[in-house]
């Protein structure tokens, strides 16, 4: 076996090229492939995006999840709207459906999370809808439920997209019953959904396997029946936060272990009782919750939790403008491994 030790690798002139400090060793029967391409697409992940919301705006905010502080402007959606769903890969954030007067939209947008700038057209859903939810791994996005007819007809339909491509969605399966305003979250193998606007007394959590086109499977129950809740996850735990249970907004945070099945367990509390957030985002360590309806008015607060512990949320900062009914995503959530 040959042994190569180097202090640096440069061009013949010594004016450019990568510098490798110290000793480099390789012990492999295969070949060594060096990373290529823009560094924005490899490493450095951990950004959360919150889009749309109250008064059908098109603004996208972003935060760096590992830090704290106020959100910053990212760009705009292709259309102003609220009551959207969202999902993401490690590269792209995707937003779909929503309401913009005078009706429901079938639009799917995407943006490159590591950059800033406006969203682009991805494709279309089969019909205009509002209050859908999303879940994804690094390949497949599931676009679940919602309503049509001005919010009068709930949908059980689940559509899928391949996030790295462009095009219209296609049929994947169905939720157990038609519903809207479900909270979506994910592991690398499962997409999970819980909550419902119409059936506010429902506690049901259900899941799909990303690789199997079929109807949903029962997972367990929430600790408290509620609607308008918001969710996020790392690769192990799903977090279900806030929501509305008559007669009041909730500050409750539940969690589940996604690889198993079973009922949700109490995690802690948000800093404010609220529902229908501007968005949520997560990294392997943190879950972040932005904005939402509260009593009175609309919140501009961003909270965070440490997902693998238990306890109450901590102040992160503020979103640019207090918003609700938006949709959030990140490039480092639990579905990405």
C-alpha positions in Angstrom: 0.0 0.0 0.0 1.2 3.5 -0.9 1.2 6.3 1.6 0.9 9.9 0.5 1.4 12.8 2.9 1.0 16.4 1.8 0.8 19.8 3.4 -0.9 21.6 0.5 -2.1 21.2 -3.0 -1.8 24.2 -5.3 -1.3 25.1 -9.0 2.1 24.9 -10.6 2.5 28.6 -10.1 1.5 28.4 -6.5 -1.0 31.1 -6.9 -4.3 29.2 -6.5 -5.9 25.9 -5.7 -7.2 24.3 -2.5 -4.9 24.3 0.6 -5.1 21.2 2.8 -3.4 21.7 6.1 -1.8 18.8 7.9 -1.6 15.2 7.0 -4.1 13.7 4.6 -4.5 9.9 4.7 -6.9 7.6 2.8 -7.4 3.9 3.4 -9.8 2.5 0.9 -10.2 -0.1 -1.8 -12.2 2.4 -3.9 -11.6 5.8 -5.3 -11.7 9.2 -3.6 -14.2 11.7 -5.0 -13.8 15.4 -4.0 -16.9 17.5 -3.7 -17.8 19.7 -6.6 -20.1 22.6 -7.3 -21.2 25.7 -5.4 -20.6 25.4 -1.6 -24.2 26.7 -1.1 -25.4 23.2 -2.1 -23.2 21.2 0.2 -23.0 21.8 4.0 -24.0 25.0 5.8 -27.7 24.0 6.1 -30.0 25.3 8.8 -32.2 28.0 7.4 -35.9 28.3 8.0 -38.3 30.1 5.7 -41.8 31.5 6.5 -44.0 32.6 3.6 -47.3 34.3 2.9 -50.0 34.8 5.6 -52.5 37.3 6.8 -54.0 39.7 4.3 -52.8 37.4 1.5 -49.3 38.8 1.4 -46.4 37.3 -0.7 -43.5 38.0 1.7 -41.0 35.2 2.5 -38.9 35.8 5.7 -35.9 33.7 6.8 -34.0 32.9 10.0 -30.8 31.0 10.7 -32.1 28.3 13.1 -28.9 27.8 15.1 -28.8 31.5 16.1 -31.4 33.8 17.6 -32.7 37.1 16.3 -35.3 38.7 14.1 -36.3 37.3 10.7 -35.0 38.9 7.5 -36.4 39.4 4.1 -35.9 36.6 1.6 -38.1 37.5 -1.3 -41.6 37.0 -2.5 -44.0 34.2 -3.6 -45.3 34.2 -7.2 -48.8 35.1 -5.8 -49.9 36.8 -2.6 -51.9 34.3 -0.6 -52.6 32.7 2.8 -53.7 29.3 4.1 -50.9 27.4 2.1 -49.1 24.2 2.7 -45.3 23.7 2.4 -42.5 21.1 2.3 -38.8 21.1 1.5 -35.7 19.1 0.4 -32.2 20.1 1.5 -32.1 22.5 -1.5 -35.7 23.6 -2.3 -38.6 25.0 -0.3 -42.0 24.4 -1.8 -45.3 26.2 -1.1 -48.6 25.1 -2.6 -52.3 26.0 -2.7 -53.7 28.9 -0.7 -56.4 31.6 -0.8 -56.1 34.8 -2.7 -59.3 36.8 -3.4 -61.4 35.9 -5.2 -60.7 32.2 -4.8 -58.6 29.2 -3.9 -55.3 28.6 -5.8 -53.8 25.5 -7.4 -50.3 27.1 -7.6 -47.1 25.3 -6.5 -44.0 27.6 -6.0 -40.4 26.8 -5.1 -37.3 28.7 -4.0 -33.7 27.7 -3.4 -33.3 27.9 0.3 -29.6 28.7 0.5 -30.1 31.9 -1.6 -32.4 34.8 -1.4 -34.8 36.0 -4.0 -38.3 35.5 -5.3 -40.0 32.1 -5.7 -40.6 30.4 -9.1 -43.4 28.5 -10.6 -43.1 24.7 -10.0 -46.4 23.4 -11.4 -50.1 23.0 -10.4 -52.4 21.0 -8.1 -55.4 19.4 -9.8 -57.7 22.1 -8.4 -57.6 25.2 -6.3 -57.6 24.6 -2.6 -56.8 26.2 0.7 -55.5 25.1 4.1 -53.5 22.1 2.9 -50.5 20.7 4.7 -47.2 19.2 3.6 -44.6 16.7 4.6 -41.5 15.5 2.8 -38.2 13.6 2.7 -35.4 14.7 0.4 -37.1 13.3 -2.7 -40.9 13.2 -2.3 -43.3 15.9 -1.1 -46.8 15.0 0.1 -49.5 17.7 -0.3 -52.4 16.7 2.0 -56.0 17.6 2.4 -57.4 21.1 2.4 -60.7 22.5 1.2 -62.4 23.8 -2.0 -65.6 25.8 -2.6 -64.7 28.7 -0.4 -63.7 26.3 2.4 -67.0 24.4 2.4 -65.8 21.1 1.0 -63.0 19.3 2.9 -60.6 17.1 0.9 -59.1 13.7 1.8 -56.9 13.8 -1.3 -53.1 13.5 -1.0 -51.0 14.6 -3.9 -47.2 14.0 -4.4 -44.4 15.8 -6.1 -40.7 15.1 -6.8 -39.1 18.1 -5.2 -36.0 18.2 -7.4 -38.0 18.3 -10.6 -40.7 20.7 -12.0 -44.3 19.7 -12.9 -47.8 19.1 -11.7 -48.6 17.0 -8.7 -50.1 13.5 -9.0 -52.3 11.3 -6.8 -50.7 9.5 -3.9 -53.5 8.3 -1.6 -56.1 9.6 0.9 -56.3 10.8 4.5 -58.7 8.7 6.7 -61.4 11.3 6.4 -61.6 14.6 4.5 -60.0 17.4 6.5 -58.2 20.8 6.4 -55.7 22.7 8.5 -53.8 19.6 9.5 -50.3 20.0 10.8 -47.7 18.1 8.8 -44.2 16.8 9.9 -41.9 14.0 8.9 -39.1 11.5 9.3 -37.0 10.2 6.3 -39.6 7.4 5.8 -42.9 8.7 7.1 -45.1 11.8 6.5 -47.4 12.5 9.5 -50.5 14.7 9.8 -52.7 15.7 12.7 -55.5 18.2 13.5 -58.5 19.4 11.6 -60.5 22.6 11.2 -64.0 21.1 10.9 -63.5 18.2 13.3 -62.1 20.3 16.1 -62.8 17.5 18.6 -60.5 15.0 16.6 -57.3 13.9 18.2 -56.2 11.7 15.3 -52.6 11.5 14.1 -52.1 9.5 10.9 -49.1 8.7 8.7 -48.0 7.6 5.2 -44.9 5.8 4.1 -43.2 8.0 1.4 -42.3 5.0 -0.8 -45.8 3.5 -0.8 -48.8 5.0 -2.5 -51.7 4.2 -0.3 -54.2 5.6 2.2 -53.1 6.8 5.6 -52.5 4.6 8.6 -53.5 5.4 12.2 -50.6 6.5 14.4 -52.2 7.6 17.7 -53.9 10.6 19.3 -53.0 14.1 20.4 -52.9 14.9 24.1 -55.7 17.5 23.5 -58.1 17.7 20.6 -57.4 20.9 18.7 -57.2 22.5 15.3 -54.9 25.1 13.6 -51.8 23.5 15.2 -48.3 23.7 13.7 -45.7 21.0 13.5 -42.0 20.3 12.9 -39.5 17.5 13.5 -36.0 16.2 13.6 -35.3 12.7 12.4 -36.7 11.1 15.6 -39.3 13.3 17.2 -42.3 15.1 15.8 -43.4 18.2 17.5 -47.1 19.4 17.5 -47.4 23.0 18.9 -50.2 25.5 19.7 -53.6 25.4 18.1 -57.1 26.2 19.1 -59.5 24.3 21.3 -62.7 26.0 22.1 -62.9 28.5 23.7 -59.2 29.5 23.6 -55.9 29.4 21.9 -53.4 26.8 23.2 -49.8 27.0 24.3 -49.5 23.3 24.5 -46.6 21.4 22.8 -46.8 17.6 22.3 -44.3 15.2 20.8 -44.3 11.7 19.3 -41.5 9.3 18.4 -42.1 8.9 14.7 -40.6 5.4 14.2 -43.2 3.9 16.5 -46.9 4.5 16.9 -48.8 5.8 19.9 -50.3 8.8 21.6 -48.6 12.2 21.8 -46.9 13.1 25.1 -46.6 16.5 26.8 -43.4 18.4 25.9 -43.9 21.8 27.4 -45.5 25.2 26.4 -45.0 28.0 23.9 -44.2 31.5 25.2 -47.7 32.6 23.9 -50.9 30.6 23.4 -51.5 30.9 19.7 -52.5 29.1 16.5 -52.3 29.3 12.7 -48.7 30.4 12.6 -46.8 32.3 9.9 -44.7 29.1 9.9 -42.5 26.5 11.6 -39.0 25.3 10.8 -36.6 22.8 12.3 -33.0 21.6 12.3 -31.8 18.3 13.9 -31.6 20.3 17.2 -34.2 23.0 17.2 -37.8 23.6 16.3 -38.8 27.2 15.6 -42.3 28.7 15.7 -43.2 32.1 14.1 -46.2 34.3 14.5 -49.9 33.2 14.7 -53.2 34.2 16.1 -53.3 35.1 19.8 -55.6 36.9 22.3 -55.7 39.7 21.3 -54.6 40.1 17.8 -51.7 38.6 15.8 -48.3 37.7 17.1 -44.9 38.7 15.8 -43.0 36.4 18.2 -40.6 33.6 17.2 -40.1 30.9 19.8 -37.7 27.9 19.7 -37.3 24.6 21.5 -34.6 22.0 21.7 -36.3 19.0 20.2 -34.5 16.2 22.0 -35.2 17.6 25.5 -38.5 18.5 27.2 -39.4 22.0 28.4 -41.0 25.3 27.5 -40.1 27.3 24.4 -37.7 30.2 24.6 -37.8 33.6 22.8 -35.9 33.6 19.5 -36.8 37.0 18.1 -39.5 38.6 16.0 -40.8 38.2 12.4 -40.7 41.3 10.3 -44.5 41.8 10.6 -46.9 39.9 12.8 -48.6 37.3 10.5 -50.7 34.1 10.7 -51.9 31.5 8.2 -48.6 31.3 6.4 -46.4 28.2 5.8 -42.8 27.4 6.9 -40.1 25.0 5.8 -36.4 24.4 6.3 -33.4 22.7 4.6 -32.5 20.6 7.7 -35.8 19.1 8.9 -36.3 15.5 10.1 -37.2 14.1 6.8 -33.7 14.8 5.4 -31.9 12.4 7.7 
